[in-house]
Amino acid sequence: MSWLLDSKGLEVLYKAQVRSSTEYACLGCGGAANKHLALLDKVQGRAVRLIRDSGAGQEPRLHSLQYRRNVAGLTVMYKVHQQRVPHLHTLRQPLRRTQVTTRAVALAPAELLQPRCRTWHHQRQFVHVYVGWWNALLASQPRLGGTTVQVFKELVNAWLPR
């Protein structure tokens, strides 16, 4: 089917059929090893080659899958902690309690308690990774309440390094 589409059509087809199914893959791939995530990245690499080789010479405008996993993970954290979505309640983490108030604590009063873990497998899990990202996002953007998911995704896209 790819020979019937131009580069723009291939890009739209890839975004609709393949990338849409990996939108929340961060929950399923949270503890995956890098070699398994590299297999998912090969799928995008193949799509980029198909789009580039279609003859138009146009470079596809696709973010890396790791970047998309980070945006989706932070979006899930937003849904858990700001919108309080009931089916994601098990991912909810308690707020970090501070003994001493410092400037950093005053800037981000809603930081979450990051769970301690000692093995590499647990350090790659969803909660451990994205609680750290969430706390860093709160330190730079302290007022997240009252925004929609779309506005939050735009904020995260502007905040995350590409």
Contacts in CASP RR format, 6 or more apart in sequence:
PFRMAT RR
TARGET T0000
AUTHOR 0000-0000-0000
METHOD contacts of the structure
MODEL  1
MSWLLDSKGLEVLYKAQVRSSTEYACLGCGGAANKHLALLDKVQGRAVRL
IRDSGAGQEPRLHSLQYRRNVAGLTVMYKVHQQRVPHLHTLRQPLRRTQV
TTRAVALAPAELLQPRCRTWHHQRQFVHVYVGWWNALLASQPRLGGTTVQ
VFKELVNAWLPR
1 13 0 8 1.000
2 10 0 8 1.000
2 13 0 8 1.000
2 50 0 8 1.000
2 54 0 8 1.000
5 13 0 8 1.000
5 54 0 8 1.000
6 54 0 8 1.000
6 55 0 8 1.000
6 56 0 8 1.000
7 51 0 8 1.000
7 52 0 8 1.000
7 54 0 8 1.000
7 55 0 8 1.000
7 56 0 8 1.000
7 57 0 8 1.000
7 58 0 8 1.000
7 60 0 8 1.000
8 56 0 8 1.000
8 58 0 8 1.000
10 47 0 8 1.000
10 50 0 8 1.000
10 51 0 8 1.000
10 54 0 8 1.000
11 51 0 8 1.000
11 60 0 8 1.000
11 61 0 8 1.000
11 62 0 8 1.000
14 47 0 8 1.000
14 50 0 8 1.000
14 51 0 8 1.000
14 62 0 8 1.000
15 62 0 8 1.000
18 43 0 8 1.000
18 44 0 8 1.000
18 47 0 8 1.000
19 44 0 8 1.000
19 62 0 8 1.000
19 68 0 8 1.000
22 40 0 8 1.000
22 65 0 8 1.000
22 68 0 8 1.000
22 69 0 8 1.000
23 68 0 8 1.000
23 72 0 8 1.000
24 72 0 8 1.000
24 76 0 8 1.000
25 40 0 8 1.000
25 65 0 8 1.000
25 69 0 8 1.000
25 72 0 8 1.000
26 69 0 8 1.000
26 70 0 8 1.000
26 72 0 8 1.000
26 73 0 8 1.000
26 76 0 8 1.000
26 126 0 8 1.000
26 130 0 8 1.000
27 73 0 8 1.000
27 76 0 8 1.000
27 126 0 8 1.000
28 126 0 8 1.000
29 36 0 8 1.000
29 37 0 8 1.000
29 40 0 8 1.000
29 69 0 8 1.000
30 124 0 8 1.000
30 125 0 8 1.000
30 126 0 8 1.000
30 129 0 8 1.000
31 121 0 8 1.000
31 124 0 8 1.000
31 125 0 8 1.000
31 126 0 8 1.000
32 124 0 8 1.000
33 124 0 8 1.000
37 65 0 8 1.000
37 66 0 8 1.000
40 65 0 8 1.000
41 64 0 8 1.000
41 65 0 8 1.000
41 66 0 8 1.000
44 62 0 8 1.000
44 64 0 8 1.000
44 65 0 8 1.000
47 60 0 8 1.000
47 62 0 8 1.000
48 60 0 8 1.000
48 62 0 8 1.000
51 58 0 8 1.000
51 60 0 8 1.000
52 58 0 8 1.000
52 59 0 8 1.000
52 60 0 8 1.000
63 162 0 8 1.000
67 160 0 8 1.000
67 162 0 8 1.000
70 133 0 8 1.000
70 156 0 8 1.000
70 160 0 8 1.000
71 153 0 8 1.000
71 156 0 8 1.000
71 157 0 8 1.000
71 160 0 8 1.000
73 126 0 8 1.000
73 130 0 8 1.000
73 133 0 8 1.000
74 130 0 8 1.000
74 133 0 8 1.000
74 134 0 8 1.000
74 137 0 8 1.000
74 152 0 8 1.000
74 156 0 8 1.000
74 160 0 8 1.000
75 149 0 8 1.000
75 152 0 8 1.000
75 153 0 8 1.000
75 156 0 8 1.000
76 88 0 8 1.000
76 91 0 8 1.000
76 126 0 8 1.000
76 130 0 8 1.000
77 91 0 8 1.000
77 130 0 8 1.000
77 131 0 8 1.000
77 133 0 8 1.000
77 134 0 8 1.000
78 144 0 8 1.000
78 149 0 8 1.000
78 152 0 8 1.000
79 85 0 8 1.000
79 88 0 8 1.000
79 149 0 8 1.000
80 88 0 8 1.000
80 89 0 8 1.000
80 91 0 8 1.000
80 92 0 8 1.000
81 92 0 8 1.000
81 93 0 8 1.000
81 110 0 8 1.000
81 112 0 8 1.000
81 134 0 8 1.000
82 144 0 8 1.000
82 145 0 8 1.000
82 146 0 8 1.000
82 147 0 8 1.000
82 152 0 8 1.000
83 149 0 8 1.000
91 126 0 8 1.000
91 127 0 8 1.000
93 112 0 8 1.000
93 113 0 8 1.000
93 114 0 8 1.000
93 115 0 8 1.000
93 127 0 8 1.000
93 131 0 8 1.000
94 112 0 8 1.000
94 113 0 8 1.000
95 110 0 8 1.000
95 111 0 8 1.000
95 112 0 8 1.000
95 113 0 8 1.000
96 111 0 8 1.000
96 112 0 8 1.000
96 113 0 8 1.000
96 114 0 8 1.000
97 113 0 8 1.000
98 105 0 8 1.000
104 139 0 8 1.000
105 111 0 8 1.000
107 139 0 8 1.000
107 142 0 8 1.000
108 135 0 8 1.000
108 138 0 8 1.000
108 139 0 8 1.000
108 142 0 8 1.000
109 142 0 8 1.000
110 138 0 8 1.000
110 142 0 8 1.000
111 135 0 8 1.000
111 138 0 8 1.000
111 139 0 8 1.000
112 131 0 8 1.000
112 132 0 8 1.000
112 134 0 8 1.000
112 135 0 8 1.000
113 131 0 8 1.000
114 128 0 8 1.000
114 131 0 8 1.000
114 132 0 8 1.000
114 135 0 8 1.000
115 127 0 8 1.000
115 128 0 8 1.000
115 131 0 8 1.000
117 123 0 8 1.000
117 125 0 8 1.000
117 128 0 8 1.000
122 128 0 8 1.000
123 129 0 8 1.000
137 144 0 8 1.000
137 156 0 8 1.000
137 159 0 8 1.000
138 144 0 8 1.000
140 159 0 8 1.000
141 155 0 8 1.000
141 159 0 8 1.000
144 152 0 8 1.000
144 155 0 8 1.000
147 155 0 8 1.000
END
